[in-house]
């Protein structure tokens, strides 16, 4: 079972949960559809670095629902979540609301500068 939500340990209480409640506006997005796992990892890493350089705080990552994958398994879904959880720049993520990609996308909160 994939984690729908991740919150970095020690995140201030007033920040945690704002993402889930839709209180951050999305400033940029990355679509990983059609990429291999290696390509997706590199693209996501580059995207997070670039977003931080631009001082963005909230971004959307679209990993897809895996509907076109062999066995209909969303290969990237779990991997993207694991990668994000490992990166210190990422404070929190949550599954996007239905109107913003739902189970095929994540909203990600990045550290401030």
DSSP file (Angstrom, degrees, kcal/mol; ACC not computed):
  #  RESIDUE AA STRUCTURE BP1 BP2  ACC     N-H-->O    O-->H-N    N-H-->O    O-->H-N    TCO  KAPPA ALPHA  PHI   PSI    X-CA   Y-CA   Z-CA
    1    1 A X              0   0    0      0, 0.0     2,-0.2     0, 0.0     3,-0.0   0.000 360.0 360.0 360.0 126.1    0.0    0.0    0.0
    2    2 A X        -     0   0    0      1,-0.1     2,-0.3     2,-0.0     3,-0.1  -0.505 360.0-110.5 -77.7 142.4    1.5    3.3   -1.1
    3    3 A X        -     0   0    0     -2,-0.2     3,-0.1     1,-0.2    -1,-0.1  -0.577  23.3-163.6 -68.0 129.1    1.7    6.2    1.4
    4    4 A X  S    S+     0   0    0     -2,-0.3    91,-1.4     1,-0.2     2,-0.4   0.761  75.4  28.7 -82.0 -26.0   -0.8    8.8    0.4
    5    5 A X  E     -A   94   0A   0     89,-0.2     2,-0.4    -3,-0.1    89,-0.2  -0.982  61.2-172.8-139.7 143.5    0.8   11.4    2.6
    6    6 A X  E     -A   93   0A   0     87,-2.5    87,-2.2    -2,-0.4     2,-0.4  -0.999   1.9-174.3-136.2 134.7    4.3   12.0    3.9
    7    7 A X  E     -A   92   0A   0     -2,-0.4    85,-0.2    85,-0.2     3,-0.1  -0.987  29.7-119.6-130.8 124.1    5.4   14.6    6.4
    8    8 A X    >   -     0   0    0     83,-3.4     3,-1.9    -2,-0.4     8,-0.1  -0.341  40.3-101.4 -59.4 133.9    9.0   15.2    7.3
    9    9 A X  T 3  S+     0   0    0      1,-0.3    -1,-0.1    -2,-0.0     3,-0.1  -0.302 107.7  24.1 -56.4 136.8    9.7   14.6   11.0
   10   10 A X  T 3  S+     0   0    0      1,-0.3    -1,-0.3    -3,-0.1     2,-0.2   0.465  81.5 152.9  86.9   0.4    9.9   17.8   13.0
   11   11 A X    <   -     0   0    0     -3,-1.9    -1,-0.3    80,-0.1     5,-0.1  -0.452  57.0 -99.1 -65.1 133.8    7.9   19.8   10.5
   12   12 A X    >>  -     0   0    0     -2,-0.2     4,-2.0     1,-0.1     3,-1.6  -0.246  28.2-124.7 -56.3 137.4    6.2   22.7   12.3
   13   13 A X  T 34 S+     0   0    0      1,-0.3    -1,-0.1     2,-0.2    -2,-0.1   0.797 107.3  58.9 -56.4 -33.3    2.6   21.9   13.1
   14   14 A X  T 34 S+     0   0    0      1,-0.2    -1,-0.3     3,-0.1     4,-0.1   0.751 109.5  44.9 -72.8 -21.1    1.2   24.9   11.4
   15   15 A X  T X> S+     0   0    0     -3,-1.6     3,-1.8     2,-0.1     4,-0.5   0.888  93.9  88.1 -84.1 -43.3    2.8   23.8    8.1
   16   16 A X  T 3< S+     0   0    0     -4,-2.0    -9,-0.1     1,-0.3    76,-0.0  -0.302  97.1  17.1 -60.1 132.9    1.8   20.2    8.2
   17   17 A X  T 3> S+     0   0    0      1,-0.0     4,-1.9    -2,-0.0    -1,-0.3   0.124  93.6 101.1  95.4 -22.8   -1.6   19.6    6.7
   18   18 A X  T <4>S+     0   0    0     -3,-1.8     5,-2.9     1,-0.2     6,-0.4   0.872  82.3  54.1 -62.6 -34.3   -1.9   22.9    4.8
   19   19 A X  T ><5S+     0   0    0     -4,-0.5     3,-1.6     1,-0.2     5,-0.2   0.943 108.0  48.2 -64.1 -47.6   -0.9   21.0    1.7
   20   20 A X  T 345S+     0   0    0      1,-0.3    -1,-0.2     2,-0.1    -2,-0.2   0.845 109.5  53.6 -61.8 -33.6   -3.8   18.4    2.2
   21   21 A X  T 3<5S-     0   0    0     -4,-1.9    -1,-0.3     1,-0.0    -2,-0.2   0.434 116.1-115.5 -84.6   3.1   -6.2   21.3    2.8
   22   22 A X  T < 5S+     0   0    0     -3,-1.6    -3,-0.2    -4,-0.2    -2,-0.1   0.790  71.6 137.1  74.7  27.6   -5.2   22.9   -0.5
   23   23 A X      < +     0   0    0     -5,-2.9     2,-0.4    -6,-0.1    -4,-0.2   0.430  53.8  72.1 -91.2   2.1   -3.8   26.0    1.1
   24   24 A X  S    S-     0   0    0     -6,-0.4     2,-0.4    -5,-0.2    85,-0.0  -0.941  78.1-135.4-111.1 138.4   -0.7   26.1   -1.1
   25   25 A X        -     0   0    0     -2,-0.4     2,-0.4     1,-0.0    33,-0.3  -0.767  27.1-111.9 -92.0 141.6   -1.0   27.1   -4.8
   26   26 A X        -     0   0    0     -2,-0.4    33,-0.2     1,-0.1     3,-0.1  -0.542  32.0-177.3 -74.3 125.7    0.9   25.0   -7.2
   27   27 A X        -     0   0    0     31,-3.1     2,-0.3    -2,-0.4    32,-0.2   0.619  64.4  -1.5-101.5 -16.2    3.7   27.0   -8.8
   28   28 A X  E     -b   59   0A   0     30,-0.6    32,-2.4     2,-0.0     2,-0.3  -0.977  62.4-151.1-164.5 160.2    5.1   24.4  -11.2
   29   29 A X  E     -b   60   0A   0     -2,-0.3     2,-0.4    30,-0.2    32,-0.2  -0.994   4.6-154.9-145.3 155.9    4.5   20.9  -12.4
   30   30 A X  E     -b   61   0A   0     30,-2.4    32,-3.4    -2,-0.3     2,-0.6  -0.992   9.0-155.0-127.1 130.6    6.4   17.9  -13.8
   31   31 A X  E     -b   62   0A   0     -2,-0.4    32,-0.2    30,-0.2    30,-0.1  -0.933  10.6-178.6-109.5 117.8    4.8   15.2  -15.8
   32   32 A X    >   +     0   0    0     30,-3.2     3,-2.0    -2,-0.6    31,-0.1   0.336  32.0 140.4 -96.7   5.3    6.6   11.9  -15.7
   33   33 A X  T 3  S+     0   0    0     29,-0.3     3,-0.1     1,-0.3    31,-0.1  -0.205  71.9  10.9 -51.1 132.5    4.3   10.0  -18.1
   34   34 A X  T 3  S+     0   0    0      1,-0.3    -1,-0.3     0, 0.0     2,-0.2   0.422  96.3 126.1  83.5  -2.3    6.1    7.7  -20.5
   35   35 A X    <   -     0   0    0     -3,-2.0    -1,-0.3     1,-0.1     2,-0.1  -0.600  60.6-118.9 -89.3 151.3    9.5    7.9  -18.8
   36   36 A X     >  -     0   0    0     -2,-0.2     4,-2.8    -3,-0.1     5,-0.2  -0.317  37.2-100.0 -72.7 169.7   11.5    4.9  -17.7
   37   37 A X  H  > S+     0   0    0      1,-0.2     4,-2.4     2,-0.2     5,-0.2   0.927 125.0  47.3 -58.6 -45.7   12.3    4.6  -14.0
   38   38 A X  H  > S+     0   0    0      2,-0.2     4,-2.2     1,-0.2    -1,-0.2   0.920 113.6  47.3 -63.7 -43.7   15.8    5.9  -14.5
   39   39 A X  H  > S+     0   0    0      1,-0.2     4,-2.8     2,-0.2    -1,-0.2   0.908 112.2  50.8 -62.7 -41.5   14.6    8.8  -16.7
   40   40 A X  H  X S+     0   0    0     -4,-2.8     4,-2.7     2,-0.2     5,-0.2   0.900 108.7  51.1 -64.9 -41.1   11.9    9.6  -14.2
   41   41 A X  H  X S+     0   0    0     -4,-2.4     4,-2.5    -5,-0.2    -1,-0.2   0.940 113.8  44.2 -61.3 -47.3   14.4    9.7  -11.3
   42   42 A X  H  X S+     0   0    0     -4,-2.2     4,-2.6     1,-0.2     5,-0.2   0.916 114.5  49.1 -64.4 -43.2   16.7   12.1  -13.1
   43   43 A X  H  X S+     0   0    0     -4,-2.8     4,-2.3     2,-0.2    -1,-0.2   0.909 113.4  46.6 -63.6 -42.3   13.8   14.3  -14.3
   44   44 A X  H  X S+     0   0    0     -4,-2.7     4,-2.5     2,-0.2     5,-0.2   0.921 112.5  49.5 -66.9 -44.2   12.4   14.5  -10.8
   45   45 A X  H  X S+     0   0    0     -4,-2.5     4,-2.3    -5,-0.2    -2,-0.2   0.937 113.6  45.9 -59.5 -48.3   15.7   15.2   -9.2
   46   46 A X  H  X S+     0   0    0     -4,-2.6     4,-2.6     1,-0.2    -1,-0.2   0.895 112.1  52.5 -61.3 -41.1   16.4   18.0  -11.7
   47   47 A X  H  X S+     0   0    0     -4,-2.3     4,-2.6    -5,-0.2    -2,-0.2   0.911 109.8  47.2 -63.1 -44.6   12.9   19.4  -11.3
   48   48 A X  H  X S+     0   0    0     -4,-2.5     4,-2.4     2,-0.2    -1,-0.2   0.918 113.1  49.0 -65.4 -43.6   13.3   19.6   -7.5
   49   49 A X  H  X S+     0   0    0     -4,-2.3     4,-2.2    -5,-0.2    -2,-0.2   0.925 114.1  46.0 -60.2 -45.2   16.7   21.3   -7.7
   50   50 A X  H  X S+     0   0    0     -4,-2.6     4,-1.7     2,-0.2    -2,-0.2   0.890 111.3  51.9 -66.3 -40.0   15.4   23.8  -10.3
   51   51 A X  H  <>S+     0   0    0     -4,-2.6     5,-2.9     1,-0.2    -1,-0.2   0.908 110.6  48.2 -63.7 -41.5   12.3   24.5   -8.2
   52   52 A X  H ><5S+     0   0    0     -4,-2.4     3,-1.6     1,-0.2    -1,-0.2   0.907 108.6  53.8 -64.0 -41.6   14.4   25.1   -5.1
   53   53 A X  H 3<5S+     0   0    0     -4,-2.2    -1,-0.2     1,-0.3    -2,-0.2   0.842 110.3  47.5 -62.0 -32.4   16.7   27.4   -7.1
   54   54 A X  T 3<5S-     0   0    0     -4,-1.7    -1,-0.3    -5,-0.1    -2,-0.2   0.359 115.5-120.0 -88.6   5.0   13.5   29.4   -8.2
   55   55 A X  T < 5 +     0   0    0     -3,-1.6    -3,-0.2     1,-0.2     2,-0.2   0.801  54.5 163.3  60.1  32.1   12.4   29.5   -4.5
   56   56 A X      < -     0   0    0     -5,-2.9    -1,-0.2    -6,-0.2     3,-0.1  -0.523  22.4-172.2 -76.7 149.5    9.2   27.6   -5.3
   57   57 A X        +     0   0    0      1,-0.3    53,-3.6   -32,-0.2     2,-0.5   0.735  66.5  39.5-111.2 -34.9    7.4   26.1   -2.4
   58   58 A X  E     + C   0 109A   0    -33,-0.3   -31,-3.1    51,-0.2   -30,-0.6  -0.969  63.5 165.1-128.1 122.5    4.6   23.9   -3.8
   59   59 A X  E     -bC  28 108A   0     49,-2.3    49,-3.2    -2,-0.5     2,-0.5  -0.910  28.3-131.2-131.2 158.2    4.9   21.8   -7.0
   60   60 A X  E     -bC  29 107A   0    -32,-2.4   -30,-2.4    -2,-0.3     2,-0.5  -0.933  13.8-163.0-111.8 134.3    2.8   19.0   -8.6
   61   61 A X  E     -bC  30 106A   0     45,-2.6    45,-2.5    -2,-0.5     2,-0.7  -0.970   6.0-157.1-116.6 119.9    4.4   15.8   -9.8
   62   62 A X  E     +bC  31 105A   0    -32,-3.4   -30,-3.2    -2,-0.5   -29,-0.3  -0.854  23.4 162.6 -99.0 112.0    2.3   13.7  -12.2
   63   63 A X        -     0   0    0     41,-1.6    13,-0.3    -2,-0.7     3,-0.2   0.502  44.2-128.0-105.8  -7.0    3.4   10.1  -12.1
   64   64 A X        -     0   0    0     40,-2.4    -1,-0.2     1,-0.2    13,-0.1  -0.013  19.8 -91.5  82.3 168.3    0.3    8.7  -13.7
   65   65 A X        -     0   0    0     -3,-0.1     9,-0.2    11,-0.1    -1,-0.2   0.366  53.2-115.5-102.1   3.2   -1.9    5.9  -12.5
   66   66 A X    >   +     0   0    0     -3,-0.2     3,-1.1     7,-0.1     9,-0.1   0.674  68.2 141.7  76.9  15.9   -0.1    3.1  -14.4
   67   67 A X  T 3  S+     0   0    0      1,-0.3     5,-0.1     7,-0.0    -1,-0.1   0.777  74.9  42.2 -66.4 -25.1   -3.0    2.4  -16.6
   68   68 A X  T 3  S+     0   0    0      2,-0.1    -1,-0.3     4,-0.1     2,-0.1   0.467  94.5 104.6 -99.1  -1.4   -0.8    1.8  -19.7
   69   69 A X  S X  S-     0   0    0     -3,-1.1     3,-2.5     1,-0.1     2,-0.1  -0.392  88.3 -87.0 -76.9 155.5    1.9   -0.1  -17.8
   70   70 A X  G >  S+     0   0    0      1,-0.3     3,-1.2     2,-0.2    -1,-0.1  -0.399 119.7  11.3 -57.7 134.2    2.2   -3.9  -18.1
   71   71 A X  G 3  S-     0   0    0      1,-0.2    -1,-0.3    -3,-0.1     3,-0.1   0.586 116.8 -94.8  71.7   7.2   -0.1   -5.5  -15.5
   72   72 A X  G <  S+     0   0    0     -3,-2.5     2,-0.5     1,-0.2    -1,-0.2   0.746  80.2 150.2  56.1  24.2   -1.7   -2.0  -15.0
   73   73 A X    <   -     0   0    0     -3,-1.2     2,-1.7    -6,-0.1    -1,-0.2  -0.775  53.0-127.9 -90.8 126.5    0.7   -1.6  -12.1
   74   74 A X     >  -     0   0    0     -2,-0.5     4,-0.8    -9,-0.2     3,-0.2  -0.546  31.7-179.6 -75.0  90.7    1.7    2.1  -11.4
   75   75 A X  H  > S+     0   0    0     -2,-1.7     4,-0.9     1,-0.2    -1,-0.2   0.894  76.8  43.6 -58.8 -44.8    5.5    1.5  -11.4
   76   76 A X  H  > S+     0   0    0    -13,-0.3     4,-3.5     1,-0.2     5,-0.3   0.768  95.9  78.3 -76.3 -24.5    6.4    5.1  -10.8
   77   77 A X  H  > S+     0   0    0     -3,-0.2     4,-1.5     1,-0.2    -1,-0.2   0.925 102.8  32.9 -54.2 -55.1    3.8    5.8   -8.1
   78   78 A X  H  X S+     0   0    0     -4,-0.8     4,-2.2    -3,-0.2    -1,-0.2   0.883 119.4  52.8 -69.4 -38.5    5.6    4.0   -5.2
   79   79 A X  H  X S+     0   0    0     -4,-0.9     4,-2.9     2,-0.2     5,-0.2   0.931 107.2  51.0 -65.1 -45.3    9.1    4.9   -6.5
   80   80 A X  H  X S+     0   0    0     -4,-3.5     4,-2.5     1,-0.2    -1,-0.2   0.907 110.9  50.2 -58.1 -42.2    8.3    8.7   -6.8
   81   81 A X  H  X S+     0   0    0     -4,-1.5     4,-2.1    -5,-0.3    -1,-0.2   0.911 111.6  47.7 -63.2 -42.4    7.0    8.6   -3.2
   82   82 A X  H  X S+     0   0    0     -4,-2.2     4,-1.3     2,-0.2    -2,-0.2   0.928 112.1  49.2 -64.9 -44.3   10.1    6.9   -1.9
   83   83 A X  H >X S+     0   0    0     -4,-2.9     4,-0.8     1,-0.2     3,-0.7   0.944 111.8  48.3 -60.2 -47.8   12.5    9.2   -3.7
   84   84 A X  H >< S+     0   0    0     -4,-2.5     3,-0.9     1,-0.2     6,-0.3   0.892 108.2  54.3 -60.6 -40.3   10.7   12.3   -2.4
   85   85 A X  H 3< S+     0   0    0     -4,-2.1    -1,-0.2     1,-0.2    -2,-0.2   0.771 106.5  53.7 -66.5 -24.6   10.7   11.0    1.1
   86   86 A X  H << S+     0   0    0     -4,-1.3     2,-0.5    -3,-0.7    -1,-0.2   0.669  90.8  88.0 -82.5 -17.3   14.5   10.5    0.9
   87   87 A X    X<  -     0   0    0     -3,-0.9     3,-1.6    -4,-0.8    -4,-0.0  -0.734  67.1-150.0 -94.0 124.8   15.2   14.1   -0.2
   88   88 A X  T 3  S+     0   0    0     -2,-0.5    -1,-0.1     1,-0.3    23,-0.1   0.770  94.3  67.4 -60.1 -27.5   15.7   16.7    2.6
   89   89 A X  T 3  S+     0   0    0     21,-0.1    22,-2.5     2,-0.0     2,-0.6   0.755  85.8  82.7 -65.7 -22.6   14.3   19.4    0.4
   90   90 A X  E <   + D   0 110A   0     -3,-1.6    20,-0.2    -6,-0.3     3,-0.1  -0.745  50.8 173.9 -90.5 117.6   10.9   17.8    0.5
   91   91 A X  E     -     0   0A   0     18,-2.8   -83,-3.4    -2,-0.6     2,-0.3   0.814  65.7 -14.0 -87.9 -34.5    8.9   18.7    3.6
   92   92 A X  E     -AD   7 109A   0     17,-1.4    17,-3.2   -85,-0.2    -1,-0.3  -0.989  53.2-167.2-164.2 149.0    5.7   17.0    2.8
   93   93 A X  E     -AD   6 108A   0    -87,-2.2   -87,-2.5    -2,-0.3     2,-0.3  -0.988   7.2-179.5-142.0 158.4    3.7   15.5    0.0
   94   94 A X  E     -AD   5 107A   0     13,-2.1    13,-3.1    -2,-0.3   -89,-0.2  -0.991  40.5 -89.6-150.6 150.4    0.1   14.4   -0.4
   95   95 A X  E     - D   0 106A   0    -91,-1.4    11,-0.3    -2,-0.3     8,-0.1  -0.366  55.1-105.5 -60.3 138.2   -2.0   12.8   -3.1
   96   96 A X        -     0   0    0      9,-2.3     9,-0.2     6,-0.8    -1,-0.1  -0.299  37.5-100.2 -65.0 147.1   -3.4   15.5   -5.4
   97   97 A X    > > -     0   0    0      1,-0.1     3,-2.4     3,-0.1     5,-2.2  -0.279  42.0 -99.4 -61.7 158.8   -7.1   16.3   -5.0
   98   98 A X  G > 5S+     0   0    0      1,-0.3     3,-1.3     3,-0.2    -1,-0.1   0.845 123.4  53.4 -51.6 -41.0   -9.3   14.7   -7.7
   99   99 A X  G 3 5S+     0   0    0      1,-0.3    -1,-0.3     2,-0.1    -2,-0.1   0.630 110.5  49.6 -72.4 -10.3   -9.5   17.9   -9.8
  100  100 A X  G < 5S-     0   0    0     -3,-2.4    -1,-0.3     5,-0.1    -2,-0.2   0.071 139.3 -64.4-117.9  24.1   -5.7   18.2   -9.8
  101  101 A X  T X 5 -     0   0    0     -3,-1.3     3,-2.3    -5,-0.1    -3,-0.2   0.207  63.7-155.1 118.6 -17.1   -4.7   14.7  -10.8
  102  102 A X  G > <S-     0   0    0     -5,-2.2     3,-1.8     1,-0.3    -6,-0.8  -0.132  74.5  -1.0  51.2-134.4   -6.0   12.5   -7.9
  103  103 A X  G 3  S+     0   0    0      1,-0.3    -1,-0.3    -8,-0.1    -6,-0.1   0.544 130.4  63.9 -67.0  -7.1   -4.2    9.3   -7.5
  104  104 A X  G <  S+     0   0    0     -3,-2.3   -40,-2.4    -8,-0.1   -41,-1.6   0.360 105.3  42.9 -96.4   5.3   -2.0   10.0  -10.5
  105  105 A X  E <   -C   62   0A   0     -3,-1.8    -9,-2.3   -43,-0.3     2,-0.4  -0.978  62.6-147.0-149.2 158.8   -0.3   13.0   -9.0
  106  106 A X  E     -CD  61  95A   0    -45,-2.5   -45,-2.6    -2,-0.3     2,-0.5  -0.964  12.5-140.5-125.3 143.5    1.3   14.4   -5.8
  107  107 A X  E     -CD  60  94A   0    -13,-3.1   -13,-2.1    -2,-0.4     2,-0.4  -0.908  27.4-161.0 -96.1 133.6    1.4   17.9   -4.4
  108  108 A X  E     -CD  59  93A   0    -49,-3.2   -49,-2.3    -2,-0.5     2,-0.5  -0.961  11.7-152.3-124.5 129.9    4.9   18.5   -2.9
  109  109 A X  E     -CD  58  92A   0    -17,-3.2   -18,-2.8    -2,-0.4   -17,-1.4  -0.888  18.3-159.0-101.8 124.8    5.9   21.1   -0.4
  110  110 A X  E     - D   0  90A   0    -53,-3.6   -20,-0.2    -2,-0.5   -21,-0.1  -0.681  26.3 -92.0-102.3 155.4    9.5   22.2   -0.6
  111  111 A X        -     0   0    0    -22,-2.5    -1,-0.1    -2,-0.3     2,-0.1  -0.272  41.9-116.3 -58.3 145.4   11.7   23.8    2.1
  112  112 A X              0   0    0      1,-0.1    -1,-0.1   -55,-0.0   -56,-0.1  -0.377 360.0 360.0 -75.2 166.2   11.8   27.6    2.1
  113  113 A X              0   0    0    -58,-0.1    -1,-0.1    -2,-0.1    -2,-0.1   0.514 360.0 360.0 -74.1 360.0   15.2   29.2    1.3
